[in-house]
Amino acid sequence: MSSRTFFKIGTFNLYNLALPDVYFYGDRKYSPETFAKKKNWIARQLINMNADIVGFQEVFHVDALQQALKESRMYPNAKVVAPLRTGDGPVVALVSRFPVLQHRVYEVFPAKANLTIGGAAIPVHRFSRALLAVDVELRKGLECTIFVVHLKSKRAILPDGADRDDPIELAKGEARALIQRAAEATALRYILMEYLRDRSYPVIVLGDINDGHLAVTSQIVTGEPPFRKLPFEVKQKLWDVVLYHVKDIQARRSYGDFYYTHIHNGHYESLDHIMVSQELVSENPNHIGKVAYVSVLNDHLIDETLSRERVEDWQSDHGQVVASIELRR
Protein backbone atom coordinates (compact mmCIF):
# COMPACT_ATOMS: atom_id res chain seq x y z
CA MET A 1 0.00 0.00 0.00
CA SER A 2 2.99 2.34 0.32
CA SER A 3 2.78 3.34 -3.36
CA ARG A 4 -0.88 4.37 -3.23
CA THR A 5 -1.51 8.01 -4.10
CA PHE A 6 -5.30 7.85 -4.00
CA PHE A 7 -8.12 5.84 -2.48
CA LYS A 8 -11.93 5.75 -2.60
CA ILE A 9 -14.22 5.70 0.39
CA GLY A 10 -17.99 5.24 0.40
CA THR A 11 -21.10 4.99 2.53
CA PHE A 12 -23.93 2.53 1.86
CA ASN A 13 -27.25 2.27 3.70
CA LEU A 14 -28.26 -1.32 2.91
CA TYR A 15 -31.94 -0.95 3.90
CA ASN A 16 -32.55 -3.79 6.34
CA LEU A 17 -29.98 -6.37 5.29
CA ALA A 18 -31.02 -9.56 7.07
CA LEU A 19 -30.65 -13.28 6.42
CA PRO A 20 -33.55 -15.09 4.73
CA ASP A 21 -36.36 -16.57 6.84
CA VAL A 22 -35.28 -14.57 9.90
CA TYR A 23 -37.73 -12.05 11.34
CA PHE A 24 -36.71 -8.40 11.69
CA TYR A 25 -38.88 -5.44 12.69
CA GLY A 26 -41.75 -7.57 13.97
CA ASP A 27 -43.15 -9.93 11.35
CA ARG A 28 -40.97 -8.87 8.42
CA LYS A 29 -38.61 -11.36 6.82
CA TYR A 30 -37.06 -12.08 3.42
CA SER A 31 -37.80 -15.15 1.38
CA PRO A 32 -34.71 -16.94 0.00
CA GLU A 33 -35.59 -15.55 -3.44
CA THR A 34 -35.84 -11.94 -2.22
CA PHE A 35 -32.61 -12.28 -0.25
CA ALA A 36 -30.82 -13.61 -3.35
CA LYS A 37 -32.03 -10.54 -5.30
CA LYS A 38 -30.93 -8.20 -2.51
CA LYS A 39 -27.52 -9.83 -2.22
CA ASN A 40 -27.00 -9.62 -5.97
CA TRP A 41 -28.12 -5.97 -6.12
CA ILE A 42 -25.78 -4.98 -3.28
CA ALA A 43 -22.91 -6.80 -5.02
CA ARG A 44 -23.53 -4.89 -8.26
CA GLN A 45 -23.66 -1.56 -6.42
CA LEU A 46 -20.36 -2.38 -4.70
CA ILE A 47 -18.81 -3.11 -8.09
CA ASN A 48 -20.01 0.28 -9.36
CA MET A 49 -18.70 2.03 -6.25
CA ASN A 50 -15.30 0.30 -6.41
CA ALA A 51 -14.36 1.84 -3.07
CA ASP A 52 -11.39 0.73 -0.98
CA ILE A 53 -13.30 1.45 2.23
CA VAL A 54 -17.09 1.25 2.65
CA GLY A 55 -19.13 2.06 5.73
CA PHE A 56 -22.49 0.29 5.95
CA GLN A 57 -25.71 0.99 7.84
CA GLU A 58 -28.74 -1.20 8.59
CA VAL A 59 -26.87 -4.50 8.91
CA PHE A 60 -28.99 -7.00 10.84
CA HIS A 61 -26.65 -9.94 10.21
CA VAL A 62 -22.95 -9.61 9.39
CA ASP A 63 -23.09 -13.00 7.68
CA ALA A 64 -25.56 -11.54 5.16
CA LEU A 65 -23.13 -8.68 4.47
CA GLN A 66 -20.25 -11.08 4.03
CA GLN A 67 -22.29 -13.08 1.50
CA ALA A 68 -22.94 -9.91 -0.51
CA LEU A 69 -19.25 -8.95 -0.35
CA LYS A 70 -18.26 -12.42 -1.53
CA GLU A 71 -20.69 -12.22 -4.44
CA SER A 72 -19.21 -8.87 -5.52
CA ARG A 73 -15.69 -10.38 -5.64
CA MET A 74 -14.41 -6.90 -4.77
CA TYR A 75 -13.04 -7.66 -1.31
CA PRO A 76 -11.47 -11.17 -1.34
CA ASN A 77 -8.97 -10.39 1.44
CA ALA A 78 -10.64 -7.38 3.02
CA LYS A 79 -11.37 -7.00 6.71
CA VAL A 80 -15.00 -6.64 7.87
CA VAL A 81 -15.51 -4.83 11.16
CA ALA A 82 -18.81 -4.63 13.05
CA PRO A 83 -20.08 -4.59 16.65
CA LEU A 84 -20.24 -8.06 18.17
CA ARG A 85 -23.92 -7.80 19.04
CA THR A 86 -25.95 -8.26 15.86
CA GLY A 87 -29.31 -9.80 15.06
CA ASP A 88 -31.34 -7.85 17.63
CA GLY A 89 -31.38 -4.69 15.53
CA PRO A 90 -29.54 -2.90 12.75
CA VAL A 91 -25.87 -2.02 13.26
CA VAL A 92 -23.17 -0.29 11.25
CA ALA A 93 -20.17 -2.05 9.73
CA LEU A 94 -17.07 -1.35 7.64
CA VAL A 95 -15.04 -3.20 5.04
CA SER A 96 -11.50 -2.13 4.19
CA ARG A 97 -8.90 -3.20 1.68
CA PHE A 98 -6.38 -1.40 3.85
CA PRO A 99 -4.98 -2.98 7.01
CA VAL A 100 -7.26 -2.47 10.02
CA LEU A 101 -5.19 -1.63 13.08
CA GLN A 102 -7.93 -1.57 15.71
CA HIS A 103 -11.52 -0.51 16.23
CA ARG A 104 -13.79 0.78 19.00
CA VAL A 105 -17.55 0.65 19.52
CA TYR A 106 -19.45 3.45 21.29
CA GLU A 107 -22.91 2.60 22.61
CA VAL A 108 -23.25 4.92 25.62
CA PHE A 109 -22.75 8.69 25.60
CA PRO A 110 -19.70 10.06 27.43
CA ALA A 111 -20.96 11.43 30.76
CA LYS A 112 -19.92 14.99 29.89
CA ALA A 113 -21.91 14.85 26.64
CA ASN A 114 -25.27 14.38 28.39
CA LEU A 115 -27.63 17.32 27.88
CA THR A 116 -29.66 19.35 30.37
CA ILE A 117 -32.24 22.10 29.83
CA GLY A 118 -32.95 24.48 32.69
CA GLY A 119 -31.26 22.09 35.08
CA ALA A 120 -33.37 19.13 33.98
CA ALA A 121 -31.55 16.21 32.37
CA ILE A 122 -32.69 14.97 28.95
CA PRO A 123 -33.12 11.19 29.41
CA VAL A 124 -31.17 10.20 26.29
CA HIS A 125 -27.86 8.56 27.13
CA ARG A 126 -27.30 5.94 24.41
CA PHE A 127 -26.93 5.89 20.64
CA SER A 128 -29.86 4.31 18.84
CA ARG A 129 -27.21 2.51 16.74
CA ALA A 130 -23.73 2.15 18.16
CA LEU A 131 -20.91 4.18 16.57
CA LEU A 132 -17.97 2.38 15.01
CA ALA A 133 -14.48 3.95 14.98
CA VAL A 134 -11.88 2.13 12.88
CA ASP A 135 -8.17 2.90 12.53
CA VAL A 136 -6.78 1.93 9.12
CA GLU A 137 -3.30 2.26 7.63
CA LEU A 138 -3.60 4.03 4.28
CA ARG A 139 0.10 3.52 3.63
CA LYS A 140 3.17 2.99 5.75
CA GLY A 141 3.28 5.68 8.42
CA LEU A 142 -0.11 7.17 7.51
CA GLU A 143 -3.11 6.22 9.66
CA CYS A 144 -6.69 7.38 9.37
CA THR A 145 -9.59 7.05 11.81
CA ILE A 146 -12.96 6.42 10.21
CA PHE A 147 -16.26 6.77 12.05
CA VAL A 148 -19.28 4.90 10.68
CA VAL A 149 -22.49 6.41 12.05
CA HIS A 150 -26.25 6.09 11.75
CA LEU A 151 -28.11 8.71 13.76
CA LYS A 152 -31.75 8.51 14.82
CA SER A 153 -34.20 8.82 11.93
CA LYS A 154 -36.96 11.41 11.59
CA ARG A 155 -39.54 8.70 12.22
CA ALA A 156 -41.78 9.80 15.09
CA ILE A 157 -41.25 8.24 18.51
CA LEU A 158 -44.76 7.50 19.77
CA PRO A 159 -45.87 5.93 23.06
CA ASP A 160 -47.81 2.68 22.99
CA GLY A 161 -51.41 3.24 22.04
CA ALA A 162 -50.85 6.68 20.51
CA ASP A 163 -52.92 7.54 17.44
CA ARG A 164 -50.50 7.84 14.50
CA ASP A 165 -53.10 9.86 12.61
CA ASP A 166 -53.39 12.50 15.34
CA PRO A 167 -51.44 15.59 14.11
CA ILE A 168 -50.55 16.64 17.67
CA GLU A 169 -49.30 13.18 18.65
CA LEU A 170 -47.31 13.03 15.41
CA ALA A 171 -45.77 16.45 16.08
CA LYS A 172 -44.71 15.41 19.58
CA GLY A 173 -43.31 12.14 18.25
CA GLU A 174 -41.23 13.93 15.61
CA ALA A 175 -39.96 16.33 18.29
CA ARG A 176 -38.85 13.35 20.39
CA ALA A 177 -36.99 11.92 17.39
CA LEU A 178 -35.29 15.27 16.79
CA ILE A 179 -34.21 15.50 20.45
CA GLN A 180 -32.80 11.96 20.24
CA ARG A 181 -30.89 12.79 17.02
CA ALA A 182 -29.57 16.08 18.43
CA ALA A 183 -28.39 14.34 21.59
CA GLU A 184 -26.63 11.69 19.50
CA ALA A 185 -25.00 14.36 17.33
CA THR A 186 -23.73 16.14 20.45
CA ALA A 187 -22.29 12.93 21.91
CA LEU A 188 -20.65 12.13 18.56
CA ARG A 189 -19.14 15.62 18.48
CA TYR A 190 -17.76 15.13 21.99
CA ILE A 191 -16.12 11.84 20.97
CA LEU A 192 -14.74 13.37 17.76
CA MET A 193 -12.97 16.13 19.67
CA GLU A 194 -10.66 13.52 21.18
CA TYR A 195 -9.54 12.52 17.68
CA LEU A 196 -9.47 15.95 16.04
CA ARG A 197 -7.82 18.24 18.57
CA ASP A 198 -4.04 18.58 18.28
CA ARG A 199 -3.73 15.60 15.93
CA SER A 200 -2.18 15.61 12.45
CA TYR A 201 -3.69 12.47 10.95
CA PRO A 202 -6.94 12.47 8.94
CA VAL A 203 -10.34 11.72 10.42
CA ILE A 204 -13.35 10.78 8.26
CA VAL A 205 -16.96 10.53 9.40
CA LEU A 206 -19.40 8.78 7.10
CA GLY A 207 -22.88 7.39 7.25
CA ASP A 208 -26.57 8.15 7.44
CA ILE A 209 -26.93 11.34 9.50
CA ASN A 210 -30.69 11.43 8.77
CA ASP A 211 -30.51 15.19 8.12
CA GLY A 212 -29.32 17.53 5.41
CA HIS A 213 -25.80 18.89 5.58
CA LEU A 214 -27.04 22.35 6.65
CA ALA A 215 -29.32 21.02 9.42
CA VAL A 216 -28.46 21.94 12.99
CA THR A 217 -27.76 18.32 13.91
CA SER A 218 -25.30 17.97 11.02
CA GLN A 219 -23.56 21.22 12.00
CA ILE A 220 -23.25 19.94 15.57
CA VAL A 221 -21.26 17.00 14.18
CA THR A 222 -19.03 19.06 11.90
CA GLY A 223 -18.57 22.08 14.15
CA GLU A 224 -18.78 25.69 13.04
CA PRO A 225 -15.99 27.23 10.91
CA PRO A 226 -14.34 30.23 12.57
CA PHE A 227 -15.74 33.72 12.12
CA ARG A 228 -13.63 35.61 9.58
CA LYS A 229 -12.73 38.45 11.97
CA LEU A 230 -11.19 36.22 14.63
CA PRO A 231 -7.41 36.36 15.19
CA PHE A 232 -5.50 33.87 13.04
CA GLU A 233 -4.27 31.92 16.07
CA VAL A 234 -7.85 31.39 17.22
CA LYS A 235 -8.89 30.34 13.72
CA GLN A 236 -6.13 27.73 13.62
CA LYS A 237 -7.44 26.09 16.78
CA LEU A 238 -10.97 25.97 15.36
CA TRP A 239 -9.90 24.70 11.93
CA ASP A 240 -8.20 21.85 13.76
CA VAL A 241 -11.52 20.49 15.04
CA VAL A 242 -13.89 21.27 12.13
CA LEU A 243 -15.08 18.67 9.63
CA TYR A 244 -15.92 19.43 5.99
CA HIS A 245 -18.65 17.85 3.86
CA VAL A 246 -17.27 16.39 0.63
CA LYS A 247 -20.48 17.67 -1.00
CA ASP A 248 -19.41 21.26 -0.28
CA ILE A 249 -15.84 20.62 -1.42
CA GLN A 250 -17.06 19.39 -4.81
CA ALA A 251 -19.72 22.11 -5.12
CA ARG A 252 -17.01 24.79 -5.01
CA ARG A 253 -15.45 23.28 -8.14
CA SER A 254 -18.50 22.29 -10.18
CA TYR A 255 -21.56 24.01 -11.62
CA GLY A 256 -23.76 20.94 -11.27
CA ASP A 257 -25.37 19.72 -8.05
CA PHE A 258 -27.11 16.34 -8.25
CA TYR A 259 -26.43 15.32 -4.68
CA TYR A 260 -29.46 13.63 -3.16
CA THR A 261 -29.49 10.23 -1.47
CA HIS A 262 -33.13 9.78 -0.41
CA ILE A 263 -36.60 10.74 -1.68
CA HIS A 264 -39.50 11.04 0.76
CA ASN A 265 -42.90 12.51 -0.10
CA GLY A 266 -41.43 14.31 -3.11
CA HIS A 267 -38.54 15.81 -1.14
CA TYR A 268 -35.08 15.06 -2.56
CA GLU A 269 -32.84 14.93 0.49
CA SER A 270 -29.17 14.44 1.32
CA LEU A 271 -29.11 12.18 4.37
CA ASP A 272 -25.92 10.23 3.67
CA HIS A 273 -22.66 12.09 4.12
CA ILE A 274 -18.90 11.85 4.10
CA MET A 275 -17.06 14.46 6.18
CA VAL A 276 -13.31 14.91 6.35
CA SER A 277 -10.92 16.71 8.67
CA GLN A 278 -8.65 19.53 7.54
CA GLU A 279 -5.84 17.08 6.71
CA LEU A 280 -7.84 16.17 3.57
CA VAL A 281 -8.82 19.70 2.50
CA SER A 282 -6.65 21.31 -0.18
CA GLU A 283 -7.07 24.83 1.27
CA ASN A 284 -5.06 23.68 4.27
CA PRO A 285 -1.40 24.33 3.35
CA ASN A 286 -0.35 21.30 5.41
CA HIS A 287 -2.89 18.90 3.91
CA ILE A 288 -1.97 15.23 3.63
CA GLY A 289 -4.43 14.64 0.82
CA LYS A 290 -7.46 16.20 -0.80
CA VAL A 291 -10.96 15.28 -1.94
CA ALA A 292 -10.71 15.01 -5.73
CA TYR A 293 -14.15 13.81 -6.81
CA VAL A 294 -17.49 12.83 -5.29
CA SER A 295 -20.10 10.62 -6.93
CA VAL A 296 -23.60 9.61 -5.84
CA LEU A 297 -25.24 6.41 -7.07
CA ASN A 298 -28.92 7.38 -6.93
CA ASP A 299 -30.38 6.30 -10.29
CA HIS A 300 -32.40 3.56 -8.60
CA LEU A 301 -34.31 6.01 -6.37
CA ILE A 302 -37.92 6.72 -7.39
CA ASP A 303 -40.12 9.69 -6.55
CA GLU A 304 -43.24 7.80 -5.53
CA THR A 305 -45.32 10.99 -5.61
CA LEU A 306 -44.85 11.05 -9.40
CA SER A 307 -44.51 7.38 -10.31
CA ARG A 308 -46.52 4.22 -9.78
CA GLU A 309 -43.25 2.36 -9.37
CA ARG A 310 -41.49 2.00 -6.04
CA VAL A 311 -38.09 1.05 -4.68
CA GLU A 312 -38.08 -2.71 -4.24
CA ASP A 313 -37.33 -4.29 -0.84
CA TRP A 314 -34.27 -5.96 -2.33
CA GLN A 315 -32.85 -2.56 -3.29
CA SER A 316 -31.96 0.30 -0.95
CA ASP A 317 -34.06 3.41 -0.44
CA HIS A 318 -30.81 5.39 -0.14
CA GLY A 319 -28.20 6.38 -2.69
CA GLN A 320 -24.54 5.55 -2.15
CA VAL A 321 -21.85 8.22 -1.86
CA VAL A 322 -18.23 7.70 -2.93
CA ALA A 323 -15.35 10.16 -2.46
CA SER A 324 -12.05 9.83 -4.30
CA ILE A 325 -9.18 11.16 -2.21
CA GLU A 326 -5.72 11.93 -3.55
CA LEU A 327 -2.80 11.57 -1.17
CA ARG A 328 0.34 13.63 -1.29
CA ARG A 329 3.40 11.66 -2.26
C-alpha positions in Angstrom: 0.0 0.0 0.0 3.0 2.3 0.3 2.8 3.3 -3.4 -0.9 4.4 -3.2 -1.5 8.0 -4.1 -5.3 7.9 -4.0 -8.1 5.8 -2.5 -11.9 5.7 -2.6 -14.2 5.7 0.4 -18.0 5.2 0.4 -21.1 5.0 2.5 -23.9 2.5 1.9 -27.2 2.3 3.7 -28.3 -1.3 2.9 -31.9 -0.9 3.9 -32.6 -3.8 6.3 -30.0 -6.4 5.3 -31.0 -9.6 7.1 -30.7 -13.3 6.4 -33.5 -15.1 4.7 -36.4 -16.6 6.8 -35.3 -14.6 9.9 -37.7 -12.0 11.3 -36.7 -8.4 11.7 -38.9 -5.4 12.7 -41.8 -7.6 14.0 -43.2 -9.9 11.4 -41.0 -8.9 8.4 -38.6 -11.4 6.8 -37.1 -12.1 3.4 -37.8 -15.1 1.4 -34.7 -16.9 0.0 -35.6 -15.5 -3.4 -35.8 -11.9 -2.2 -32.6 -12.3 -0.2 -30.8 -13.6 -3.3 -32.0 -10.5 -5.3 -30.9 -8.2 -2.5 -27.5 -9.8 -2.2 -27.0 -9.6 -6.0 -28.1 -6.0 -6.1 -25.8 -5.0 -3.3 -22.9 -6.8 -5.0 -23.5 -4.9 -8.3 -23.7 -1.6 -6.4 -20.4 -2.4 -4.7 -18.8 -3.1 -8.1 -20.0 0.3 -9.4 -18.7 2.0 -6.2 -15.3 0.3 -6.4 -14.4 1.8 -3.1 -11.4 0.7 -1.0 -13.3 1.4 2.2 -17.1 1.3 2.7 -19.1 2.1 5.7 -22.5 0.3 6.0 -25.7 1.0 7.8 -28.7 -1.2 8.6 -26.9 -4.5 8.9 -29.0 -7.0 10.8 -26.7 -9.9 10.2 -23.0 -9.6 9.4 -23.1 -13.0 7.7 -25.6 -11.5 5.2 -23.1 -8.7 4.5 -20.2 -11.1 4.0 -22.3 -13.1 1.5 -22.9 -9.9 -0.5 -19.3 -9.0 -0.4 -18.3 -12.4 -1.5 -20.7 -12.2 -4.4 -19.2 -8.9 -5.5 -15.7 -10.4 -5.6 -14.4 -6.9 -4.8 -13.0 -7.7 -1.3 -11.5 -11.2 -1.3 -9.0 -10.4 1.4 -10.6 -7.4 3.0 -11.4 -7.0 6.7 -15.0 -6.6 7.9 -15.5 -4.8 11.2 -18.8 -4.6 13.1 -20.1 -4.6 16.6 -20.2 -8.1 18.2 -23.9 -7.8 19.0 -25.9 -8.3 15.9 -29.3 -9.8 15.1 -31.3 -7.9 17.6 -31.4 -4.7 15.5 -29.5 -2.9 12.8 -25.9 -2.0 13.3 -23.2 -0.3 11.2 -20.2 -2.1 9.7 -17.1 -1.3 7.6 -15.0 -3.2 5.0 -11.5 -2.1 4.2 -8.9 -3.2 1.7 -6.4 -1.4 3.8 -5.0 -3.0 7.0 -7.3 -2.5 10.0 -5.2 -1.6 13.1 -7.9 -1.6 15.7 -11.5 -0.5 16.2 -13.8 0.8 19.0 -17.5 0.7 19.5 -19.4 3.4 21.3 -22.9 2.6 22.6 -23.2 4.9 25.6 -22.8 8.7 25.6 -19.7 10.1 27.4 -21.0 11.4 30.8 -19.9 15.0 29.9 -21.9 14.9 26.6 -25.3 14.4 28.4 -27.6 17.3 27.9 -29.7 19.3 30.4 -32.2 22.1 29.8 -33.0 24.5 32.7 -31.3 22.1 35.1 -33.4 19.1 34.0 -31.6 16.2 32.4 -32.7 15.0 29.0 -33.1 11.2 29.4 -31.2 10.2 26.3 -27.9 8.6 27.1 -27.3 5.9 24.4 -26.9 5.9 20.6 -29.9 4.3 18.8 -27.2 2.5 16.7 -23.7 2.2 18.2 -20.9 4.2 16.6 -18.0 2.4 15.0 -14.5 4.0 15.0 -11.9 2.1 12.9 -8.2 2.9 12.5 -6.8 1.9 9.1 -3.3 2.3 7.6 -3.6 4.0 4.3 0.1 3.5 3.6 3.2 3.0 5.7 3.3 5.7 8.4 -0.1 7.2 7.5 -3.1 6.2 9.7 -6.7 7.4 9.4 -9.6 7.0 11.8 -13.0 6.4 10.2 -16.3 6.8 12.1 -19.3 4.9 10.7 -22.5 6.4 12.1 -26.3 6.1 11.8 -28.1 8.7 13.8 -31.8 8.5 14.8 -34.2 8.8 11.9 -37.0 11.4 11.6 -39.5 8.7 12.2 -41.8 9.8 15.1 -41.3 8.2 18.5 -44.8 7.5 19.8 -45.9 5.9 23.1 -47.8 2.7 23.0 -51.4 3.2 22.0 -50.8 6.7 20.5 -52.9 7.5 17.4 -50.5 7.8 14.5 -53.1 9.9 12.6 -53.4 12.5 15.3 -51.4 15.6 14.1 -50.6 16.6 17.7 -49.3 13.2 18.7 -47.3 13.0 15.4 -45.8 16.4 16.1 -44.7 15.4 19.6 -43.3 12.1 18.3 -41.2 13.9 15.6 -40.0 16.3 18.3 -38.8 13.4 20.4 -37.0 11.9 17.4 -35.3 15.3 16.8 -34.2 15.5 20.4 -32.8 12.0 20.2 -30.9 12.8 17.0 -29.6 16.1 18.4 -28.4 14.3 21.6 -26.6 11.7 19.5 -25.0 14.4 17.3 -23.7 16.1 20.4 -22.3 12.9 21.9 -20.7 12.1 18.6 -19.1 15.6 18.5 -17.8 15.1 22.0 -16.1 11.8 21.0 -14.7 13.4 17.8 -13.0 16.1 19.7 -10.7 13.5 21.2 -9.5 12.5 17.7 -9.5 16.0 16.0 -7.8 18.2 18.6 -4.0 18.6 18.3 -3.7 15.6 15.9 -2.2 15.6 12.5 -3.7 12.5 11.0 -6.9 12.5 8.9 -10.3 11.7 10.4 -13.4 10.8 8.3 -17.0 10.5 9.4 -19.4 8.8 7.1 -22.9 7.4 7.3 -26.6 8.1 7.4 -26.9 11.3 9.5 -30.7 11.4 8.8 -30.5 15.2 8.1 -29.3 17.5 5.4 -25.8 18.9 5.6 -27.0 22.4 6.7 -29.3 21.0 9.4 -28.5 21.9 13.0 -27.8 18.3 13.9 -25.3 18.0 11.0 -23.6 21.2 12.0 -23.3 19.9 15.6 -21.3 17.0 14.2 -19.0 19.1 11.9 -18.6 22.1 14.2 -18.8 25.7 13.0 -16.0 27.2 10.9 -14.3 30.2 12.6 -15.7 33.7 12.1 -13.6 35.6 9.6 -12.7 38.5 12.0 -11.2 36.2 14.6 -7.4 36.4 15.2 -5.5 33.9 13.0 -4.3 31.9 16.1 -7.9 31.4 17.2 -8.9 30.3 13.7 -6.1 27.7 13.6 -7.4 26.1 16.8 -11.0 26.0 15.4 -9.9 24.7 11.9 -8.2 21.8 13.8 -11.5 20.5 15.0 -13.9 21.3 12.1 -15.1 18.7 9.6 -15.9 19.4 6.0 -18.6 17.9 3.9 -17.3 16.4 0.6 -20.5 17.7 -1.0 -19.4 21.3 -0.3 -15.8 20.6 -1.4 -17.1 19.4 -4.8 -19.7 22.1 -5.1 -17.0 24.8 -5.0 -15.5 23.3 -8.1 -18.5 22.3 -10.2 -21.6 24.0 -11.6 -23.8 20.9 -11.3 -25.4 19.7 -8.1 -27.1 16.3 -8.3 -26.4 15.3 -4.7 -29.5 13.6 -3.2 -29.5 10.2 -1.5 -33.1 9.8 -0.4 -36.6 10.7 -1.7 -39.5 11.0 0.8 -42.9 12.5 -0.1 -41.4 14.3 -3.1 -38.5 15.8 -1.1 -35.1 15.1 -2.6 -32.8 14.9 0.5 -29.2 14.4 1.3 -29.1 12.2 4.4 -25.9 10.2 3.7 -22.7 12.1 4.1 -18.9 11.9 4.1 -17.1 14.5 6.2 -13.3 14.9 6.3 -10.9 16.7 8.7 -8.6 19.5 7.5 -5.8 17.1 6.7 -7.8 16.2 3.6 -8.8 19.7 2.5 -6.6 21.3 -0.2 -7.1 24.8 1.3 -5.1 23.7 4.3 -1.4 24.3 3.3 -0.3 21.3 5.4 -2.9 18.9 3.9 -2.0 15.2 3.6 -4.4 14.6 0.8 -7.5 16.2 -0.8 -11.0 15.3 -1.9 -10.7 15.0 -5.7 -14.1 13.8 -6.8 -17.5 12.8 -5.3 -20.1 10.6 -6.9 -23.6 9.6 -5.8 -25.2 6.4 -7.1 -28.9 7.4 -6.9 -30.4 6.3 -10.3 -32.4 3.6 -8.6 -34.3 6.0 -6.4 -37.9 6.7 -7.4 -40.1 9.7 -6.6 -43.2 7.8 -5.5 -45.3 11.0 -5.6 -44.8 11.1 -9.4 -44.5 7.4 -10.3 -46.5 4.2 -9.8 -43.2 2.4 -9.4 -41.5 2.0 -6.0 -38.1 1.0 -4.7 -38.1 -2.7 -4.2 -37.3 -4.3 -0.8 -34.3 -6.0 -2.3 -32.8 -2.6 -3.3 -32.0 0.3 -1.0 -34.1 3.4 -0.4 -30.8 5.4 -0.1 -28.2 6.4 -2.7 -24.5 5.5 -2.2 -21.8 8.2 -1.9 -18.2 7.7 -2.9 -15.4 10.2 -2.5 -12.0 9.8 -4.3 -9.2 11.2 -2.2 -5.7 11.9 -3.6 -2.8 11.6 -1.2 0.3 13.6 -1.3 3.4 11.7 -2.3 
